[in-house]
Amino acid sequence: MKLLRRIFFFAFALVNGLLVSALIGNKSAPVVFAQEPESAHIAPFVPTPHEVVDRMLELAALRKGDLLYDLGSGDGRIVIAAARKYGVRAVGFEIDPQLIKESRDNIKTAGLEDLAEIREEDIRTVDLSPATVVTLYLYPAANLRLRATILRQLKPGSRVVSHAFGMGGWKPDRVETVRDSAGLTRTIYLWRVRGP
Ligand SMILES: C[S@@+](CC[C@H](N)C(=O)[O-])C[C@H]1O[C@@H](n2cnc3c(N)ncnc32)[C@H](O)[C@@H]1O
């Protein structure tokens, strides 16, 4: 009987000790979240065809002194086209390390380092207030997510051009379709930011 009680006590102490060390002592124990954190990647990389880029920039009516931000800049083609054709400063924001390297290499090869740059930054938290032109090719939900920031931070007269998707209830000033070189119809939306 005495032996049985000893065995029971020993087992109880062992289980308790393990539980306490798991809960308190082991700081590297994984924390279980009730909900998975949202992925930063709010759209995959799919490049805008060059002929569509050209039309997007024409609709943006780029002029001297403009500062273009491409939100999710992929291989840098919009930023490069804006700097090369219009001589404006252009900044791309990207979080994919491979694309950041590729687009920076493309800017270097084009000899446009004075005008164009890629910043490794999450577009969900970028300060848009310096931009006068914003371009996007994202998902509808991503556009909607950015809409409030665009309307709050861009100055009146700024232009927003989106390939493929609109901005929900924010009515575009212009919608155009363009046929790409593969024969696919692409839609481009243009908004002009108005004063309060
Ligand atoms: C559809 S591609 C558009 C690329 C380029 N703007 C174009 O039109 O060719 C969307 C890009 O957004 C980038 N992206 C997705 N989520 C992002 C985020 N949170 N911050 C910065 N870039 C992001 C992706 O890596 C991808 O390169």
The ligand as an SDF file (V2000), in Angstrom:
LIG
                    3D

 27 29  0  0  0  0  0  0  0  0999 V2000
   -0.2910   41.5810  -60.7530 C   0  0  0  0  0  0  0  0  0  0  0  0
    1.3770   41.9990  -60.2910 S   0  0  0  0  0  0  0  0  0  0  0  0
    1.5570   43.5920  -61.0800 C   0  0  0  0  0  0  0  0  0  0  0  0
    2.9920   43.9310  -61.4290 C   0  0  0  0  0  0  0  0  0  0  0  0
    3.1560   45.2750  -62.1560 C   0  0  0  0  0  0  0  0  0  0  0  0
    2.5460   46.3610  -61.4430 N   0  0  0  0  0  0  0  0  0  0  0  0
    2.5560   45.1970  -63.5450 C   0  0  0  0  0  0  0  0  0  0  0  0
    1.4500   45.7390  -63.7220 O   0  0  0  0  0  0  0  0  0  0  0  0
    3.1670   44.5720  -64.4240 O   0  0  0  0  0  0  0  0  0  0  0  0
    1.1450   42.4050  -58.5520 C   0  0  0  0  0  0  0  0  0  0  0  0
    2.4530   42.5920  -57.7810 C   0  0  0  0  0  0  0  0  0  0  0  0
    2.1470   43.0120  -56.4510 O   0  0  0  0  0  0  0  0  0  0  0  0
    3.1210   42.4680  -55.5820 C   0  0  0  0  0  0  0  0  0  0  0  0
    2.5700   42.5060  -54.2170 N   0  0  0  0  0  0  0  0  0  0  0  0
    1.5900   41.7320  -53.6950 C   0  0  0  0  0  0  0  0  0  0  0  0
    1.3360   42.0620  -52.4220 N   0  0  0  0  0  0  0  0  0  0  0  0
    2.1840   43.0910  -52.1080 C   0  0  0  0  0  0  0  0  0  0  0  0
    2.3920   43.8760  -50.9590 C   0  0  0  0  0  0  0  0  0  0  0  0
    1.6790   43.6840  -49.8360 N   0  0  0  0  0  0  0  0  0  0  0  0
    3.3300   44.8580  -50.9930 N   0  0  0  0  0  0  0  0  0  0  0  0
    4.0830   45.0690  -52.1200 C   0  0  0  0  0  0  0  0  0  0  0  0
    3.9160   44.3510  -53.2610 N   0  0  0  0  0  0  0  0  0  0  0  0
    2.9770   43.3750  -53.2650 C   0  0  0  0  0  0  0  0  0  0  0  0
    3.3450   41.0720  -56.1390 C   0  0  0  0  0  0  0  0  0  0  0  0
    4.5670   40.5070  -55.7050 O   0  0  0  0  0  0  0  0  0  0  0  0
    3.3080   41.3360  -57.6370 C   0  0  0  0  0  0  0  0  0  0  0  0
    4.5820   41.5870  -58.1490 O   0  0  0  0  0  0  0  0  0  0  0  0
  1  2  1  0
  2  3  1  0
  2 10  1  0
  3  4  1  0
  4  5  1  0
  5  6  1  0
  5  7  1  0
  7  8  2  0
  7  9  1  0
 10 11  1  0
 11 12  1  0
 11 26  1  0
 12 13  1  0
 13 14  1  0
 13 24  1  0
 14 15  1  0
 14 23  1  0
 15 16  2  0
 16 17  1  0
 17 18  1  0
 17 23  2  0
 18 19  1  0
 18 20  2  0
 20 21  1  0
 21 22  2  0
 22 23  1  0
 24 25  1  0
 24 26  1  0
 26 27  1  0
M  CHG  2   2   1   9  -1
M  END
$$$$
